[in-house]
Amino acid sequence: MFIVHITPHLPPDQAANAILPAQAGEWSKARGHEVRYLAHPPAQGGGVEDPAAGPVEWVPRREGVPALSRLLRIDALQRTRHIGGLLDRIGTRANLLHLHSNGLLVEAAARWATRHRVSYVLTLYGTEIWHYRKKWPVDLFTRAYKGAAAVTFYSQGLMARAVELGLDRPNLSVVYPAVPEMFAVHDQATRHAWREALGIREPQLIVNVKRLHELAGQTYLIDAFAKVRQARQDVRLVICGAGSLRESLEAQAAALGITGAVTFAGLVGNDQVARYTAAADVFALPSLLEALPTVAVEALASGTPVVSADHPGGLELQKIFGADVAVVPKKDAERLARALLDALASGRRTSPAAGEALARLFRPNAIAAQYEALYQRVATR
């Protein structure tokens, strides 16, 4: 089978719609399929390199478009033709396109696939549905959605929201994000050694991994952590992630007098994230909106309980993992602080049932098998 992934992101971008296309390509290649990509260059800049699964046709991002060209959609028409031309070259042998997220790149690819009678799968990650609003007179995203052979969602809550919005259709399914085996339960000696290597001296550790953005809710976490520090002085907060809010979050920590107990680790690689999540006593996820927070599942896979805000993703994880996920109202620093203190006081790790749920719903072998079965079912022969 020849599969072309169409995606706005690829690694080193750390978005979900960068990671899954790379993973899915590797799974397909391991099964003997041919894989190619059509993608934008990394949003964070720097050099580009093809993923291990196959070569990439890079489509420049839309920047500096004159207002008149945008108004008359001249640029959009030109870019649509350009994307179609690239697919004419690399996609005519394809048995299947796998489209990720939304935007002109995906919508143009869906249009091309329909014209050339090539089946395509559409995977949606969150914002495409949370912020969905039908456009008039022509809604290219809805057209792409309805034309897909199958649509997969990152969570049950996201799929349910799509149905509420009038987007019910045949062949909808949920395929959760894959959590690599590097996120695993380790013994106390290993966790202690990693804490030392990471420079953590305090006996208790709270970790958050998320881009520093308003929707990530770190401002409420810092407020909550100040309350935690009033109750006990033996705890450190580590926030992993980069973003425009770093300076304001650092200033907030300074104003609360907790600078010495908060580490802003910046953007760290997956291997380092795995060490932080395993070393932690509790993982905090104060986000205002999440479909299915992969970082929280990675923490659970590492044996670390989660305290989450009551966004759809947190509620869904609580249904799956039970007492290993505590949920508090979003934007409520007081309740968040109490839940974090309770988790620290209990000293508990995740239950054996968490490992069973991970193996069934989140480990790469399970996710790869779901996509392979879907590809085999809908591919153009």
N, C-alpha and C positions, 0 to 999 in steps of 0.2 A: 504494500500500500504506500502511496505517496501522499504525504500530509504537509500542508503549508499552514503555519501559524501566523496570524495577523494580529499584531499587538502594539499598543502605544509605548510599551516599555519592555526592556530586557535588562538583566544584570549588566553593570553594577547597580542600577536602580533597585531599591529594596521594596518597591510596591508589590502587592500581591499579584497584580497583573503583569509583573516582570518575572516573578519567581515561578509561577505555575507554567507559563509557556516554555521556559527553559527546562523545568522538570519533565513536563509532558513530552517534550521532544526527546529527552534522554530515555524515557521509558519506551517510547515508540522505536527509537533506534535500537535499543536492546532487544526488541522483538523482531528486528529485521526490516523495519519500515524505513523508507527514505523520508527525510525531514528537511524542510527549508523554512525560512522566516521572512516576513515583511514587517519592518518595525521602524519606529523613530529612534534616533540616537539617544544615548542616556541623557536624562533631564539634568543630572548633576554636572554635566560637562565631562571633560577629559577625553581620553581615547576610546575608540570602539573596537571591540573584538567579537568575532562570531562565537556563539555558544558551542559547546561540545557536540550537540546533536546534529548541527548542519549549518550551512552558510546563510547569511542574511543579506537582503536587499534593504539598504537604509534609506528611509524617506525623510528628508529634512523637515524639522518642525516649522510650524507656521509662525513667522516672526516678522515684525515690521511691515505688515500689510497696510497699504494706504486705505483711508476710511472709505473713499468712493468705491474702490475695488471690493472692499468687504461688503458695503451696502448693496452693490449690484451683483454680488456673489461671483464676480469674475475670477477672483483667486480660487474660490472653492471649485469652480468648474475646471480651471486649469489643473488644480491638484488632483481632482477626480480622474481626469484624463491621464495624468501622469501615473497614478496608482494603477489604473486599468492597463496602461502600457506595460508596467512592470509585471503585472499578473499575466498578461498575454505571453510574456517571455518565460516566466517560471511556473505558471499555474495550469497551463493547458493539459499537462499530464496528470494533474492532481486528481486523486480519488476523493479528497476531502479538504476543506478549509476549516481551521479552528480559529474562530474570531474571539478576541478577548476584549471585554469592556465596550466602550462606545467611542464616538468621535468620528471625524471625517474619514480617517484611515479605515476603520472598521466598516463604516456605512458604505464607502465606495467599494470595498471588497465584497460586501454582501450584494451590492448591485451587480458587480462583475460576475459573481457566482451564479446569480439568478439567470443572467443573460446566457451564460455558458453551460447552464444545467449541471453545475457542480454542487454537490451537497455541502452544507456547512453547519457546524455546531457553534453556538454562541454561549460564552460563559460570562456571567455577570457577577460582580464582586461587591457592590454596595451602593456607591453614589449614583450609579445609573438608575437605580430604582428609588432610593431614598429621596432623590431630587427630581424624579420623573415628572414631566409636565408635557402633555401632548402639544406639538407645535403645529401651527397652521401657516400656510395652506398645505405644506408638504412636511411630513415628519419622517425623516430618513431613518432615525433610530427605530421607531415603531415598525416601519416597513422591514427593516433588517430583522427585528425580533420576530415578526410574524412569518418571515420567509425562511427562518432557520429550520433545518431538519430536526433539531433538538436544542433545547436551552437548558443549561445547567446553572445552578445558583450556589453561592458560597455558604448559604445557611437556609434552614427551614423558615426562619423569620423573614428573610429577604424574599423567598418564593411566595410566602403568604401575602406579603405586602404587594407584590406584583399582581397577584390575583385580585386583591382588594382594589387595585387601580384599574381594573378592567382588562388586565393582560393575561387572563387565563387562556390556555390553548393546550393542544395535545403535546406530549413529549416534553414535559417539564420534570426536572429532577434536581436533587441536591447532591452535590459531590463536595465534601469538606476539603479544606486545604491539607496537604500532606505535611506531616511533622517528621523530619529526618531522625534516624536512629541515634545521631549524636546527642539528641535530647533524651536522656535516660536517667534512671534512678542510680545514685552512687552512694557508697557507704560514707559514714561520718568522717573517716580519716581522709578520704578523697576530697570531700567538701571542705574540710578544714585546710587542707593543703592548697586548694584553689583560692580560698579566702586570703591566705597569706600571700599567694602569688599576685592576687588582685589588689593587695595593699589594704585589705579590710581588717582592722584591728578590733572593732567592736564585736561583742558576742552575738548581737542580733542584727539581721540585715533585711531590709525591705528593698525590692528592686522593681523598677518600672522600665519597660522598653517600648518606646513610641517616639515618632517624630514630634518635635517641640512645636505644637500647633494648638490653636484655641480648642479644637474639637477633641484633643487628647486629654484635656482636663488636668494638666499638671499643676495649674495654679491652685486647684482645690486639694491636690495631693500635698503640696508644700504647706498649705494652711493646716491640713490634717496632721502632717508630720510635726509641725511645731507643737501641736497639742500632745502628740505621742511623746515628744521629748520632755514635755512638762511632767509626764507621768513616769518616764524612765530615761536614763541618760546613756544606756548601754546599746543604743541602736543607731544604725547608719542607714540613710536613704541613698541609693544609687539610681540615677536616671540615665538610661542609655538612649541616645538619639540626637540628631541635629535638627536645627530649624530656626526660624526667625525669632522665636520667643526666648531664646537662651538668655540674652542680656536681661530681659525683664524678669525672668524666673530667678536668675542669680540675684537681681536686686531685691526681689521679694524675699528670698531666703535671708539676705543680709538684713533687711528691715525687721525680720522676725527673730534675728539673733541665732540662726541655725546654720550659718555658712559652713562652720567647721564640721558639721555632721551630714552635709549633703555633698555628694559627688556627682558632677555632670560629666559623664564619661565620653560624651560625644558619640559620633557614629562608629559602631564597632562591628566587627565581622561575626558571622554565625558561630564560629568556634568559641569566640569570647562571650557571646550572648549565652551559649550553652553553659559555660562555666558560671556566669552570673546567676542564671536561673536555678542551677543546681545548688549553688552556694547559699542562695537566699532562704530565709525562713518563711517569707510570704511575698507573693507577687501582687502588686497593686495595679489596677486598671481603672482609673477614674474617668475614662473617655465619656464624652457626651453622646456619641453615636458610633456603633460598630455593627457590622453584619455578623462576622464570626472572627474574633480576634485571635489570629494564629499565635501571637506571642504569648497569650494566656495558655493556650493548649501546649505550647512548648514548655512553659513553666510546670504545668501539670504532669507532662511527660517526664520532667526532671524530678518529680516527687514533691514539688512545692505547691502548697495550697494558694488559692487565688482569692483576693477581695476585689470585686468588680462593682462598678456603677450599674444601675438597672437599665442599661441600654439593651436593645434586642439581642445582641450577641452575648452579653453577660447572662441574661435570663435563659438563653438557649443552652449555654454551657452548664448552668446550674441544673437544668433538666437532665443533661447527659451525665454530669459528674457528681450530682448530689451535694453532700456536705463538704466536698473538696472545694466548692466555689461558694463563697459568701457574697450576697448581693446587697448593696445599700443604695439609697436614692442618689441620683446624680446631683452634683453641685452642693452636696451636704458634707462639708468638711468635718463637722462634729460626729456624724454617724460613721463616716469613713475612718476617722481616728479611733473610734471605739472598736470597730471591726478589726482594724489592724492590731490594736492592743490585745484583743481577744485571741487573735491568731498567734501572736507572739507568746502570749501566756500559755497557750495550750501546748506549744512545741510539737504539734502533730505534723506528720508528713501525709501524703495522699494515700488513699486506701488501695488495696489490691484490685478493686473493681475499676479504678481509673486505668490501670494497665490493660484490662480487658476491653474497655471502651476505646482506648487508643488503638489497639491492634485491629479492632473491627471497623473503626470509622476514620482513622487519621493516619495510619502508618502508610508509607509509600507503596508497599505491595498491594494494599487494599485499594488505594486511590488509583494506581496504575491499572489495576484489573477493571475498575469501573469505567475508566476512559477507553480502554481497549475494547470492552464489550460494546460501548456506545459507538465507537468508530466502526466496528465490524457491522453493526446493525444499520447505520445510516450512510455509509460510504457509497459514492458513485462507482459502479463497477465498470 
